[in-house]
Amino acid sequence: MKQAVLSLSGGMDSSTLLLHLLNNDYEVTALNFDYGQKHRVELERAQQLVDYLRDSSYTVKYQVIKLEGLSTLLNSALVTGGEEVPEGHYAEDNMKATVVPNRNKIFASITQAVALSIAETKNTECVIALGIHAGDHAIYPDCRQEFRDADYEAFKQGNWDADKVKYYTPYLDGDKFNILEDGEFCCEKLGLDFDEVYKRTNTSYKPTAEGLSDYKSASSVERIEAFIEIGRKDPVEYVDGWEVAKKHVEELLASHA
């Protein structure tokens, strides 16, 4: 069976990619990372999704990697102790505050080690699947293809048999609308309920203590925009409700038009 290692954050993109891999007959090892992020609800949502898939007869090997103590050493609005998470659209310059220094490089080193171990143990190729998309490239340098190419070259230089590991980034040139489209398609093919899947995801960088999503941080704005474009109500619960969240984003987008 085809092998894949997935960095499953609990967000919409990587959760959709998990469905995509299952629909394409991959055996999936999903890794999540507890690095002291403020939006820890994403860890809970990822587990809920894996449990839902297992109840629907889709087996996923899932493990949380704890990076204890790291958050106190990082300068980012997304980690515990950091400044307030900014609001607005990703086009705004203040969104750079949501960058976590070297985050994807840290995650990449671990996923590469796991993927290579699987490839060697099973004597087969293993892909590293990432849900990065075109909307990530401008604000997050470690989501750009140039970074991926350089990092992969370093991985090959530092490991025997590294050519057994390849990257798989099907959404690299798309956006969140394209990702949701693929999610609809995969849910239909896998016999899964779209709303049951996506209510088990989190995209908000500023969720409440109860896990309700905000609708003003850039990550939430981008998600809501995709649901508006695809013509669906987002099944996650928002502070003030979906209609208020939807109206806020529509007005924000109109002001940037």
N, C-alpha and C positions, 0 to 999 in steps of 0.2 A: 504493500500500500504506500502511496506517496506520503512523504513526511513534511510537516511544517511546524516551525516554531513561531508563535505569534506574540507580540507585545500587546497584551490585552489590558488597556487602561480602565475599561468600564465606560468609556465614552462612546459616542455614536459611531465614529469612524472605525475603530478597531473592532467594535461589536459587529458591525456590518461585515467587516472582513472575515470575522470568524464564521459567519453564515456562508460567505462566499467560498471559503476553504472547504467547509463541510459539503456544500453543494457541488464542489469539484473533486470530491472523493479523497480529501487529505485526512490523514490521521494527525490531529492537532495537539501540540503541547503549548498551552497558553501560560504566559508569565505576566504577573502584575508586580508593580514595584511600590512599596510603602517607603517613601522618602521624606515623610513629614509634610506632605501637601495639605493645604487647608481644606480642600475639597475631598476629604477622605470618604465621602459617601460613594465615590466612584469605585472604591474597593468593595463595598457592600453590593453595589449594583452588578459588578462583574461576577461575583459569586452567585447572585440571584439568577443571572442569565445562564451561567453554567449549569446550575441546578435545574432550571427550566428546560434546557436542552437535554439534560440527562433524563428528565421525566418524559421527554418526547423521543427517547431512544437514540439520542445522539451523544456519544461519549467524548468528552474533552478532558485531557489531563491538565489540571489547573494548579498553579502554585504561586503564592505570593512571596516575593523576595523582599525581606526587611532590610533596609539600609539605615539602621538605627544610628542616631547621632549626627547624620549628615545635614539635616535641616538647619541646625544651629551654626553651621559653617558656610551656608549659602546666602547670597544676596539676591533675593527674588521676592516679588509680591505674592507668589503662589505658595510659599512655604510658611509654616508656623513661625510667628515672630517677625515676618516680613511686613513691609508697608501695606497700606490698603490696596486691594485689587482695583485697578482703574476701570472706569466705565466708558462705554462708547463703542465705536466700530474699529475693526482691525486696521483700517486705513489711517487711523490717528496715531501720531508718534508716541503718545504715552503708553501704548500697548507693549513697548519694549520692556516695560517693567514686569511683564508676565513671562519673560524668558528666564529659565532656570539654567545657570551656567553649566555647560557641558552635559546636560541631562541626557540627551540622546546618545552621547558617546559612552556615558556610564552604562546606560541600558544596553547599548549595542555590544559592548564587551561581554556582558553576561549572556545575551541571546546568542551571540556567536559561539561562545563556549558550549552552551547547551546544544545548539544545532550541530556543531562538529562532533560532539559526543554521540548524538543520535545517529549521525551519518556513519561514524566509525563502528558503532555497536551493531547497527542493522546493515552495514555494508551497502549503503544506498545514498543517493543525493537527498539533501534536506534543504528546504527553502526557509528563509527568514521573511516572514510576511509583515509588512508595515502598512498602516492605514493613512499614511501621510498623503496630502493632496495639494493642489496648486494654491489654495488659500493659505497654506502654512508657510510657503516659501519666502514671502517678503519679510515677515516679522521674525521667523525662526530660522536662522542660518543653518542649524543642524538638521533641517528638513529638506535642504536643497540637494540636488543630485550631485553637485560638486563635492559636498561633504561626504555623501554616501560612497562615491567612487574612491576618494582618498582614504576613507576609513576601511573600506573593503580591501584596498591594496595593502594597508598596514596589517590587516588580519591575515592576508595570504603570506606576507613576509614573515610573520611571527608564528606560523603554525604549519605542521605537516598535514597534508591531505586537505588543505583548506578549500581546494577547488571543488570539493564535494558539497560545499555550502554556497548557495546562491541567494540573491535578494529577489523578493517578489513584491512589487508595489503597484498594483493594478489601478490605483486611484491617483497616481502621481500627477497626471495632467488634467484631472477632473476637479470638481468642487463638491460641496456637501449635498447639493441637489442630485448630482450624479450618483453619489454614495447612497442616498435614500432610494433612488430608482433601483439600484442594484439590490438594496435591502428588500424592496417590494418583490422583486423578481425571485430572490432566494427564498423568502418566506413562502411564496406560492409553491415553488419547486419542492421545498422541504416539508410542506404541510404545517407551517408554523403560523401563529397569529401575530400579525405585524405589531399591533398595539401591545401585546404581551411581551414581545421582544423589546420594543423601544421604551417601554416604561421601566425596564430594567437596565437603563443606561443613564449616565449623567454627563452633561456637557458644561454645566454651570461652574464657574470659578468662585462663585459667592453663594453657595447654598446655605439655607438656614440650618440651625441645629437639628431641625426635624427632617431635613433632607429636601425641602422645597427648593426649586430652582429659582435663581434670580432671572431677570430678563433685561438687564442693563449692561452686564459685563460682555466683552466682545465675543467670548465663546458662546454665550447664550444667544446673542444677537444673530450670529452666523447660523446657529442651529434653527432658530425660529424662522429666519429668512428661508431656509431650505424647506421647512415644513409648509410655509406659505406658498412657496413656488410649486411644490408638489401637490398642493391642494388637500392637505391632511391636517387634522388637529393633532398636535403633539400630545402623546399620552402621559408624559411626565407632568407632575403637579408644579405649577408656578405660584410664587407669591402673587397675590391679587388675581390669580386665575388666568386661563389661556387667552380670553378675549382682551384683557388689559395688556398682557404681554404682546400679543399679536399687533394691537393698535400702536403700542409704543415703538415696535420695530418698524412698522410700516411708515410711521412719521419720521423716524430716524433715517430710513433709507431715502425717503422723499427729500429730506434736507441735504443729503449727500448726492442727489441726482444731478 
